[in-house]
Amino acid sequence: MGEFLLIIILGLIALYWQSGMRGKELAVRAARKECKLCDVQLLDQTVQQVKISMSRDGGDQWRIWREYQFEYTQDGEGRHQGQLTILGQKVLRVALETFNPVIH
């Protein structure tokens, strides 16, 4: 019984890790696309996850909510922040600090 429980736990960890990797790949693609559209350079070619939680989507299904930050430059010298939000495998929002800032 203990071995069976261990296998289930390891399987759940593997699924969580795989989901996280897919989410990060999606975030990198979305950040690159937005930077290309705005004619800016994505710095370090990476994004950093800053928040993870659970939320319901439009179909009332539970999905993983992930928020990421990344840096970009307009002129090669200054660094600016970008943010993006993913719910499940769908990009909900991408915001660049100097183009479409989020106002709260």
PyMOL CGO cylinders between C-alpha atoms (Angstrom):
from pymol import cmd
from pymol.cgo import CYLINDER

trace = [
    CYLINDER, 0.00, 0.00, 0.00, 2.85, 2.40, 0.83, 0.3, 1, 1, 1, 1, 1, 1,
    CYLINDER, 2.85, 2.40, 0.83, 4.53, 1.78, -2.55, 0.3, 1, 1, 1, 1, 1, 1,
    CYLINDER, 4.53, 1.78, -2.55, 1.25, 2.47, -4.36, 0.3, 1, 1, 1, 1, 1, 1,
    CYLINDER, 1.25, 2.47, -4.36, 0.84, 5.78, -2.52, 0.3, 1, 1, 1, 1, 1, 1,
    CYLINDER, 0.84, 5.78, -2.52, 4.44, 6.72, -3.34, 0.3, 1, 1, 1, 1, 1, 1,
    CYLINDER, 4.44, 6.72, -3.34, 3.84, 6.02, -7.04, 0.3, 1, 1, 1, 1, 1, 1,
    CYLINDER, 3.84, 6.02, -7.04, 0.70, 8.18, -7.02, 0.3, 1, 1, 1, 1, 1, 1,
    CYLINDER, 0.70, 8.18, -7.02, 2.53, 11.04, -5.30, 0.3, 1, 1, 1, 1, 1, 1,
    CYLINDER, 2.53, 11.04, -5.30, 5.43, 10.84, -7.75, 0.3, 1, 1, 1, 1, 1, 1,
    CYLINDER, 5.43, 10.84, -7.75, 2.96, 10.79, -10.66, 0.3, 1, 1, 1, 1, 1, 1,
    CYLINDER, 2.96, 10.79, -10.66, 1.22, 13.91, -9.34, 0.3, 1, 1, 1, 1, 1, 1,
    CYLINDER, 1.22, 13.91, -9.34, 4.56, 15.67, -8.94, 0.3, 1, 1, 1, 1, 1, 1,
    CYLINDER, 4.56, 15.67, -8.94, 5.50, 14.75, -12.52, 0.3, 1, 1, 1, 1, 1, 1,
    CYLINDER, 5.50, 14.75, -12.52, 2.17, 16.07, -13.83, 0.3, 1, 1, 1, 1, 1, 1,
    CYLINDER, 2.17, 16.07, -13.83, 2.60, 19.33, -11.91, 0.3, 1, 1, 1, 1, 1, 1,
    CYLINDER, 2.60, 19.33, -11.91, 6.16, 19.73, -13.23, 0.3, 1, 1, 1, 1, 1, 1,
    CYLINDER, 6.16, 19.73, -13.23, 5.06, 19.02, -16.81, 0.3, 1, 1, 1, 1, 1, 1,
    CYLINDER, 5.06, 19.02, -16.81, 2.21, 21.53, -16.53, 0.3, 1, 1, 1, 1, 1, 1,
    CYLINDER, 2.21, 21.53, -16.53, 4.64, 24.13, -15.19, 0.3, 1, 1, 1, 1, 1, 1,
    CYLINDER, 4.64, 24.13, -15.19, 7.05, 23.57, -18.06, 0.3, 1, 1, 1, 1, 1, 1,
    CYLINDER, 7.05, 23.57, -18.06, 4.25, 23.91, -20.63, 0.3, 1, 1, 1, 1, 1, 1,
    CYLINDER, 4.25, 23.91, -20.63, 3.08, 27.10, -18.89, 0.3, 1, 1, 1, 1, 1, 1,
    CYLINDER, 3.08, 27.10, -18.89, 6.57, 28.57, -18.94, 0.3, 1, 1, 1, 1, 1, 1,
    CYLINDER, 6.57, 28.57, -18.94, 7.05, 27.70, -22.62, 0.3, 1, 1, 1, 1, 1, 1,
    CYLINDER, 7.05, 27.70, -22.62, 3.74, 29.39, -23.38, 0.3, 1, 1, 1, 1, 1, 1,
    CYLINDER, 3.74, 29.39, -23.38, 4.81, 32.44, -21.36, 0.3, 1, 1, 1, 1, 1, 1,
    CYLINDER, 4.81, 32.44, -21.36, 8.13, 32.70, -23.22, 0.3, 1, 1, 1, 1, 1, 1,
    CYLINDER, 8.13, 32.70, -23.22, 6.37, 32.48, -26.60, 0.3, 1, 1, 1, 1, 1, 1,
    CYLINDER, 6.37, 32.48, -26.60, 3.80, 35.12, -25.56, 0.3, 1, 1, 1, 1, 1, 1,
    CYLINDER, 3.80, 35.12, -25.56, 6.52, 37.47, -24.24, 0.3, 1, 1, 1, 1, 1, 1,
    CYLINDER, 6.52, 37.47, -24.24, 8.56, 37.08, -27.45, 0.3, 1, 1, 1, 1, 1, 1,
    CYLINDER, 8.56, 37.08, -27.45, 5.49, 37.69, -29.60, 0.3, 1, 1, 1, 1, 1, 1,
    CYLINDER, 5.49, 37.69, -29.60, 4.47, 40.84, -27.70, 0.3, 1, 1, 1, 1, 1, 1,
    CYLINDER, 4.47, 40.84, -27.70, 8.02, 42.20, -27.76, 0.3, 1, 1, 1, 1, 1, 1,
    CYLINDER, 8.02, 42.20, -27.76, 8.22, 41.59, -31.50, 0.3, 1, 1, 1, 1, 1, 1,
    CYLINDER, 8.22, 41.59, -31.50, 4.86, 43.31, -32.07, 0.3, 1, 1, 1, 1, 1, 1,
    CYLINDER, 4.86, 43.31, -32.07, 6.01, 46.36, -30.09, 0.3, 1, 1, 1, 1, 1, 1,
    CYLINDER, 6.01, 46.36, -30.09, 9.47, 46.35, -31.70, 0.3, 1, 1, 1, 1, 1, 1,
    CYLINDER, 9.47, 46.35, -31.70, 11.37, 45.95, -28.43, 0.3, 1, 1, 1, 1, 1, 1,
    CYLINDER, 11.37, 45.95, -28.43, 13.95, 43.38, -27.34, 0.3, 1, 1, 1, 1, 1, 1,
    CYLINDER, 13.95, 43.38, -27.34, 13.15, 40.71, -24.78, 0.3, 1, 1, 1, 1, 1, 1,
    CYLINDER, 13.15, 40.71, -24.78, 16.08, 40.59, -22.36, 0.3, 1, 1, 1, 1, 1, 1,
    CYLINDER, 16.08, 40.59, -22.36, 17.66, 37.36, -21.21, 0.3, 1, 1, 1, 1, 1, 1,
    CYLINDER, 17.66, 37.36, -21.21, 15.14, 35.38, -23.32, 0.3, 1, 1, 1, 1, 1, 1,
    CYLINDER, 15.14, 35.38, -23.32, 13.39, 34.20, -20.19, 0.3, 1, 1, 1, 1, 1, 1,
    CYLINDER, 13.39, 34.20, -20.19, 10.41, 34.88, -17.98, 0.3, 1, 1, 1, 1, 1, 1,
    CYLINDER, 10.41, 34.88, -17.98, 10.06, 34.50, -14.23, 0.3, 1, 1, 1, 1, 1, 1,
    CYLINDER, 10.06, 34.50, -14.23, 6.99, 33.10, -12.52, 0.3, 1, 1, 1, 1, 1, 1,
    CYLINDER, 6.99, 33.10, -12.52, 5.93, 35.36, -9.66, 0.3, 1, 1, 1, 1, 1, 1,
    CYLINDER, 5.93, 35.36, -9.66, 2.56, 33.92, -8.62, 0.3, 1, 1, 1, 1, 1, 1,
    CYLINDER, 2.56, 33.92, -8.62, 0.62, 30.69, -8.88, 0.3, 1, 1, 1, 1, 1, 1,
    CYLINDER, 0.62, 30.69, -8.88, -2.90, 29.95, -7.70, 0.3, 1, 1, 1, 1, 1, 1,
    CYLINDER, -2.90, 29.95, -7.70, -6.14, 28.30, -8.75, 0.3, 1, 1, 1, 1, 1, 1,
    CYLINDER, -6.14, 28.30, -8.75, -9.00, 30.05, -10.51, 0.3, 1, 1, 1, 1, 1, 1,
    CYLINDER, -9.00, 30.05, -10.51, -12.08, 29.20, -12.54, 0.3, 1, 1, 1, 1, 1, 1,
    CYLINDER, -12.08, 29.20, -12.54, -12.18, 29.82, -16.26, 0.3, 1, 1, 1, 1, 1, 1,
    CYLINDER, -12.18, 29.82, -16.26, -15.18, 30.94, -18.35, 0.3, 1, 1, 1, 1, 1, 1,
    CYLINDER, -15.18, 30.94, -18.35, -16.55, 27.39, -18.38, 0.3, 1, 1, 1, 1, 1, 1,
    CYLINDER, -16.55, 27.39, -18.38, -16.45, 27.25, -14.55, 0.3, 1, 1, 1, 1, 1, 1,
    CYLINDER, -16.45, 27.25, -14.55, -13.57, 24.72, -14.62, 0.3, 1, 1, 1, 1, 1, 1,
    CYLINDER, -13.57, 24.72, -14.62, -10.69, 24.99, -12.15, 0.3, 1, 1, 1, 1, 1, 1,
    CYLINDER, -10.69, 24.99, -12.15, -7.41, 25.95, -13.84, 0.3, 1, 1, 1, 1, 1, 1,
    CYLINDER, -7.41, 25.95, -13.84, -3.94, 26.95, -12.69, 0.3, 1, 1, 1, 1, 1, 1,
    CYLINDER, -3.94, 26.95, -12.69, -3.46, 30.74, -12.69, 0.3, 1, 1, 1, 1, 1, 1,
    CYLINDER, -3.46, 30.74, -12.69, 0.14, 31.79, -13.32, 0.3, 1, 1, 1, 1, 1, 1,
    CYLINDER, 0.14, 31.79, -13.32, 1.62, 35.28, -13.41, 0.3, 1, 1, 1, 1, 1, 1,
    CYLINDER, 1.62, 35.28, -13.41, 5.01, 35.98, -14.95, 0.3, 1, 1, 1, 1, 1, 1,
    CYLINDER, 5.01, 35.98, -14.95, 7.34, 38.96, -15.25, 0.3, 1, 1, 1, 1, 1, 1,
    CYLINDER, 7.34, 38.96, -15.25, 9.98, 39.63, -17.86, 0.3, 1, 1, 1, 1, 1, 1,
    CYLINDER, 9.98, 39.63, -17.86, 12.31, 42.45, -18.84, 0.3, 1, 1, 1, 1, 1, 1,
    CYLINDER, 12.31, 42.45, -18.84, 12.70, 44.17, -22.18, 0.3, 1, 1, 1, 1, 1, 1,
    CYLINDER, 12.70, 44.17, -22.18, 14.50, 47.16, -23.62, 0.3, 1, 1, 1, 1, 1, 1,
    CYLINDER, 14.50, 47.16, -23.62, 13.53, 49.76, -26.21, 0.3, 1, 1, 1, 1, 1, 1,
    CYLINDER, 13.53, 49.76, -26.21, 16.96, 51.25, -26.83, 0.3, 1, 1, 1, 1, 1, 1,
    CYLINDER, 16.96, 51.25, -26.83, 19.42, 48.62, -25.60, 0.3, 1, 1, 1, 1, 1, 1,
    CYLINDER, 19.42, 48.62, -25.60, 20.19, 50.50, -22.40, 0.3, 1, 1, 1, 1, 1, 1,
    CYLINDER, 20.19, 50.50, -22.40, 17.14, 50.89, -20.16, 0.3, 1, 1, 1, 1, 1, 1,
    CYLINDER, 17.14, 50.89, -20.16, 15.28, 47.95, -18.71, 0.3, 1, 1, 1, 1, 1, 1,
    CYLINDER, 15.28, 47.95, -18.71, 11.49, 47.86, -18.46, 0.3, 1, 1, 1, 1, 1, 1,
    CYLINDER, 11.49, 47.86, -18.46, 9.09, 45.36, -16.89, 0.3, 1, 1, 1, 1, 1, 1,
    CYLINDER, 9.09, 45.36, -16.89, 6.55, 43.28, -18.71, 0.3, 1, 1, 1, 1, 1, 1,
    CYLINDER, 6.55, 43.28, -18.71, 3.86, 41.12, -17.14, 0.3, 1, 1, 1, 1, 1, 1,
    CYLINDER, 3.86, 41.12, -17.14, 1.73, 38.30, -18.42, 0.3, 1, 1, 1, 1, 1, 1,
    CYLINDER, 1.73, 38.30, -18.42, -1.04, 36.16, -17.00, 0.3, 1, 1, 1, 1, 1, 1,
    CYLINDER, -1.04, 36.16, -17.00, -1.91, 32.61, -18.01, 0.3, 1, 1, 1, 1, 1, 1,
    CYLINDER, -1.91, 32.61, -18.01, -4.99, 30.66, -16.95, 0.3, 1, 1, 1, 1, 1, 1,
    CYLINDER, -4.99, 30.66, -16.95, -4.59, 26.98, -17.75, 0.3, 1, 1, 1, 1, 1, 1,
    CYLINDER, -4.59, 26.98, -17.75, -2.99, 27.01, -21.21, 0.3, 1, 1, 1, 1, 1, 1,
    CYLINDER, -2.99, 27.01, -21.21, -4.49, 30.32, -22.31, 0.3, 1, 1, 1, 1, 1, 1,
    CYLINDER, -4.49, 30.32, -22.31, -2.71, 33.69, -22.24, 0.3, 1, 1, 1, 1, 1, 1,
    CYLINDER, -2.71, 33.69, -22.24, -5.12, 36.18, -20.68, 0.3, 1, 1, 1, 1, 1, 1,
    CYLINDER, -5.12, 36.18, -20.68, -3.03, 39.34, -20.61, 0.3, 1, 1, 1, 1, 1, 1,
    CYLINDER, -3.03, 39.34, -20.61, 0.35, 40.68, -21.68, 0.3, 1, 1, 1, 1, 1, 1,
    CYLINDER, 0.35, 40.68, -21.68, 1.36, 44.17, -20.57, 0.3, 1, 1, 1, 1, 1, 1,
    CYLINDER, 1.36, 44.17, -20.57, 4.49, 46.13, -21.33, 0.3, 1, 1, 1, 1, 1, 1,
    CYLINDER, 4.49, 46.13, -21.33, 5.35, 48.93, -18.93, 0.3, 1, 1, 1, 1, 1, 1,
    CYLINDER, 5.35, 48.93, -18.93, 5.88, 51.54, -21.64, 0.3, 1, 1, 1, 1, 1, 1,
    CYLINDER, 5.88, 51.54, -21.64, 3.17, 50.49, -24.10, 0.3, 1, 1, 1, 1, 1, 1,
    CYLINDER, 3.17, 50.49, -24.10, 0.05, 49.21, -22.38, 0.3, 1, 1, 1, 1, 1, 1,
    CYLINDER, 0.05, 49.21, -22.38, 0.49, 49.72, -18.65, 0.3, 1, 1, 1, 1, 1, 1,
    CYLINDER, 0.49, 49.72, -18.65, -2.00, 48.19, -16.27, 0.3, 1, 1, 1, 1, 1, 1,
    CYLINDER, -2.00, 48.19, -16.27, -3.82, 50.83, -14.25, 0.3, 1, 1, 1, 1, 1, 1,
    CYLINDER, -3.82, 50.83, -14.25, -5.33, 49.70, -10.95, 0.3, 1, 1, 1, 1, 1, 1,
]
cmd.load_cgo(trace, "trace")
